């Protein structure tokens, strides 16, 4: 699965999420977008200690 696929799935899930949880879903979407922008294509396998800001 790619980050883009995960982001699209989260955005679809957001449609059906309770209003009280929208902030959390948005937070995860923002994280996935930042990882993608940073070039982290496989976040579950990434060594974040090697990634610099």
MARGU-630619 format. One record per atom (N, C-alpha, C, O): residue in three letters; atom name; x, y, z. Coordinates in Angstrom, 2 decimals, always signed. Layout:
<nodes>
aa / at / c1 / c2 / c3
ala / CA / X / Y / Z
...
</nodes>
This chain:
<nodes>
aa / at / c1 / c2 / c3
unk / N / +0.85 / -1.17 / +0.00
unk / CA / +0.00 / +0.00 / +0.00
unk / C / +0.89 / +1.24 / +0.00
unk / O / +1.92 / +1.28 / +0.68
unk / N / +0.49 / +2.22 / -0.76
unk / CA / +1.24 / +3.46 / -0.81
unk / C / +0.64 / +4.49 / +0.15
unk / O / -0.49 / +4.34 / +0.62
unk / N / +1.40 / +5.53 / +0.42
unk / CA / +0.89 / +6.62 / +1.26
unk / C / -0.34 / +7.25 / +0.62
unk / O / -1.31 / +7.57 / +1.31
unk / N / -0.30 / +7.43 / -0.70
unk / CA / -1.45 / +8.03 / -1.39
unk / C / -2.71 / +7.18 / -1.23
unk / O / -3.80 / +7.71 / -1.03
unk / N / -2.55 / +5.87 / -1.32
unk / CA / -3.71 / +4.98 / -1.13
unk / C / -4.25 / +5.10 / +0.29
unk / O / -5.46 / +5.14 / +0.50
unk / N / -3.35 / +5.17 / +1.26
unk / CA / -3.77 / +5.30 / +2.65
unk / C / -4.48 / +6.64 / +2.88
unk / O / -5.49 / +6.70 / +3.58
unk / N / -3.95 / +7.69 / +2.30
unk / CA / -4.57 / +9.01 / +2.44
unk / C / -5.96 / +9.02 / +1.84
unk / O / -6.91 / +9.52 / +2.44
unk / N / -6.10 / +8.46 / +0.64
unk / CA / -7.42 / +8.40 / +0.00
unk / C / -8.40 / +7.60 / +0.83
unk / O / -9.56 / +7.98 / +0.96
unk / N / -7.95 / +6.48 / +1.39
unk / CA / -8.82 / +5.66 / +2.24
unk / C / -9.24 / +6.42 / +3.48
unk / O / -10.41 / +6.36 / +3.88
unk / N / -8.31 / +7.12 / +4.10
unk / CA / -8.64 / +7.91 / +5.30
unk / C / -9.62 / +9.03 / +4.97
unk / O / -10.51 / +9.32 / +5.77
unk / N / -9.46 / +9.64 / +3.82
unk / CA / -10.39 / +10.70 / +3.43
unk / C / -11.79 / +10.14 / +3.19
unk / O / -12.79 / +10.80 / +3.49
unk / N / -11.88 / +8.92 / +2.66
unk / CA / -13.18 / +8.27 / +2.50
unk / C / -13.77 / +7.91 / +3.86
unk / O / -14.97 / +8.08 / +4.09
unk / N / -12.94 / +7.40 / +4.74
unk / CA / -13.39 / +7.04 / +6.09
unk / C / -13.90 / +8.28 / +6.82
unk / O / -14.87 / +8.21 / +7.57
unk / N / -13.23 / +9.40 / +6.59
unk / CA / -13.61 / +10.66 / +7.24
unk / C / -15.07 / +11.00 / +6.96
unk / O / -15.76 / +11.58 / +7.81
unk / N / -15.55 / +10.65 / +5.77
unk / CA / -16.93 / +10.92 / +5.40
unk / C / -17.92 / +10.24 / +6.35
unk / O / -18.99 / +10.78 / +6.62
unk / N / -17.56 / +9.09 / +6.86
unk / CA / -18.47 / +8.30 / +7.71
unk / C / -18.13 / +8.36 / +9.19
unk / O / -18.76 / +7.69 / +10.00
unk / N / -17.14 / +9.16 / +9.53
unk / CA / -16.69 / +9.25 / +10.92
unk / C / -17.59 / +10.18 / +11.72
unk / O / -18.09 / +11.18 / +11.20
unk / N / -17.78 / +9.84 / +12.97
unk / CA / -18.55 / +10.71 / +13.86
unk / C / -17.87 / +12.07 / +13.95
unk / O / -16.64 / +12.17 / +13.94
unk / N / -18.67 / +13.09 / +14.05
unk / CA / -18.15 / +14.46 / +14.10
unk / C / -17.16 / +14.65 / +15.25
unk / O / -16.25 / +15.48 / +15.16
unk / N / -17.33 / +13.90 / +16.31
unk / CA / -16.43 / +14.03 / +17.46
unk / C / -15.05 / +13.47 / +17.19
unk / O / -14.13 / +13.69 / +17.98
unk / N / -14.86 / +12.76 / +16.09
unk / CA / -13.56 / +12.15 / +15.77
unk / C / -12.91 / +12.73 / +14.52
unk / O / -11.87 / +12.24 / +14.08
unk / N / -13.50 / +13.77 / +13.94
unk / CA / -12.94 / +14.34 / +12.72
unk / C / -11.55 / +14.91 / +12.93
unk / O / -10.70 / +14.78 / +12.05
unk / N / -11.31 / +15.53 / +14.07
unk / CA / -9.98 / +16.09 / +14.33
unk / C / -8.91 / +15.01 / +14.31
unk / O / -7.82 / +15.22 / +13.78
unk / N / -9.21 / +13.86 / +14.88
unk / CA / -8.24 / +12.76 / +14.91
unk / C / -7.95 / +12.23 / +13.51
unk / O / -6.80 / +11.95 / +13.18
unk / N / -8.99 / +12.09 / +12.70
unk / CA / -8.80 / +11.61 / +11.33
unk / C / -7.98 / +12.63 / +10.54
unk / O / -7.07 / +12.25 / +9.80
unk / N / -8.29 / +13.90 / +10.68
unk / CA / -7.53 / +14.94 / +10.00
unk / C / -6.06 / +14.92 / +10.42
unk / O / -5.16 / +15.12 / +9.60
unk / N / -5.82 / +14.68 / +11.70
unk / CA / -4.46 / +14.61 / +12.23
unk / C / -3.68 / +13.50 / +11.54
unk / O / -2.54 / +13.70 / +11.13
unk / N / -4.28 / +12.33 / +11.41
unk / CA / -3.60 / +11.20 / +10.77
unk / C / -3.38 / +11.48 / +9.29
unk / O / -2.33 / +11.13 / +8.75
unk / N / -4.34 / +12.09 / +8.63
unk / CA / -4.17 / +12.46 / +7.23
unk / C / -3.00 / +13.43 / +7.08
unk / O / -2.18 / +13.27 / +6.18
unk / N / -2.92 / +14.42 / +7.95
unk / CA / -1.81 / +15.38 / +7.91
unk / C / -0.47 / +14.69 / +8.12
unk / O / +0.51 / +15.02 / +7.45
unk / N / -0.41 / +13.74 / +9.03
unk / CA / +0.82 / +12.98 / +9.26
unk / C / +1.22 / +12.22 / +8.01
unk / O / +2.39 / +12.25 / +7.60
unk / N / +0.26 / +11.54 / +7.40
unk / CA / +0.57 / +10.77 / +6.19
unk / C / +1.06 / +11.69 / +5.06
unk / O / +1.97 / +11.32 / +4.32
unk / N / +0.46 / +12.86 / +4.93
unk / CA / +0.89 / +13.81 / +3.90
unk / C / +2.31 / +14.31 / +4.17
unk / O / +3.10 / +14.46 / +3.24
unk / N / +2.63 / +14.57 / +5.43
unk / CA / +3.99 / +15.02 / +5.78
unk / C / +5.01 / +13.92 / +5.51
unk / O / +6.10 / +14.20 / +5.00
unk / N / +4.67 / +12.69 / +5.84
unk / CA / +5.57 / +11.58 / +5.56
unk / C / +5.82 / +11.46 / +4.06
unk / O / +6.95 / +11.27 / +3.62
unk / N / +4.76 / +11.56 / +3.29
unk / CA / +4.88 / +11.47 / +1.83
unk / C / +5.77 / +12.60 / +1.32
unk / O / +6.63 / +12.37 / +0.47
unk / N / +5.56 / +13.81 / +1.81
unk / CA / +6.36 / +14.96 / +1.38
unk / C / +7.83 / +14.81 / +1.77
unk / O / +8.72 / +15.31 / +1.09
unk / N / +8.07 / +14.11 / +2.87
unk / CA / +9.44 / +13.89 / +3.34
unk / C / +10.11 / +12.72 / +2.63
unk / O / +11.28 / +12.43 / +2.88
unk / N / +9.38 / +12.06 / +1.76
unk / CA / +9.95 / +10.95 / +1.02
unk / C / +9.90 / +9.61 / +1.73
unk / O / +10.58 / +8.66 / +1.33
unk / N / +9.11 / +9.54 / +2.78
unk / CA / +8.96 / +8.28 / +3.52
unk / C / +7.82 / +7.50 / +2.87
unk / O / +6.64 / +7.74 / +3.16
unk / N / +8.17 / +6.58 / +2.00
unk / CA / +7.15 / +5.85 / +1.26
unk / C / +6.63 / +4.62 / +2.00
unk / O / +5.54 / +4.13 / +1.72
unk / N / +7.41 / +4.12 / +2.96
unk / CA / +6.99 / +2.95 / +3.74
unk / C / +7.18 / +3.26 / +5.22
unk / O / +8.15 / +2.82 / +5.83
unk / N / +6.24 / +4.02 / +5.81
unk / CA / +6.42 / +4.47 / +7.19
unk / C / +6.55 / +3.34 / +8.21
unk / O / +7.23 / +3.51 / +9.22
unk / N / +5.93 / +2.22 / +7.96
unk / CA / +6.01 / +1.11 / +8.91
unk / C / +7.38 / +0.46 / +8.92
unk / O / +7.74 / -0.23 / +9.87
unk / N / +8.15 / +0.68 / +7.86
unk / CA / +9.48 / +0.10 / +7.76
unk / C / +10.59 / +1.14 / +7.92
unk / O / +11.77 / +0.79 / +7.88
unk / N / +10.23 / +2.40 / +8.09
unk / CA / +11.22 / +3.48 / +8.12
unk / C / +11.96 / +3.51 / +9.45
unk / O / +11.42 / +3.20 / +10.51
unk / N / +13.23 / +3.91 / +9.35
unk / CA / +14.04 / +4.15 / +10.54
unk / C / +14.04 / +5.66 / +10.74
unk / O / +14.81 / +6.38 / +10.11
unk / N / +13.18 / +6.13 / +11.63
unk / CA / +12.98 / +7.55 / +11.81
unk / C / +14.17 / +8.25 / +12.46
unk / O / +14.26 / +9.47 / +12.44
unk / N / +15.07 / +7.50 / +13.03
unk / CA / +16.27 / +8.11 / +13.60
unk / C / +17.19 / +8.61 / +12.49
unk / O / +18.01 / +9.49 / +12.73
unk / N / +17.07 / +8.06 / +11.29
unk / CA / +17.92 / +8.48 / +10.19
unk / C / +17.31 / +9.65 / +9.42
unk / O / +17.98 / +10.28 / +8.61
unk / N / +16.05 / +9.95 / +9.67
unk / CA / +15.36 / +11.03 / +8.97
unk / C / +15.62 / +12.34 / +9.69
unk / O / +15.41 / +12.45 / +10.90
unk / N / +16.07 / +13.33 / +8.94
unk / CA / +16.33 / +14.64 / +9.53
unk / C / +15.26 / +15.60 / +9.10
unk / O / +14.70 / +15.48 / +8.01
unk / N / +14.96 / +16.57 / +9.96
unk / CA / +13.93 / +17.58 / +9.65
unk / C / +14.41 / +18.55 / +8.63
unk / O / +13.67 / +19.46 / +8.26
</nodes>
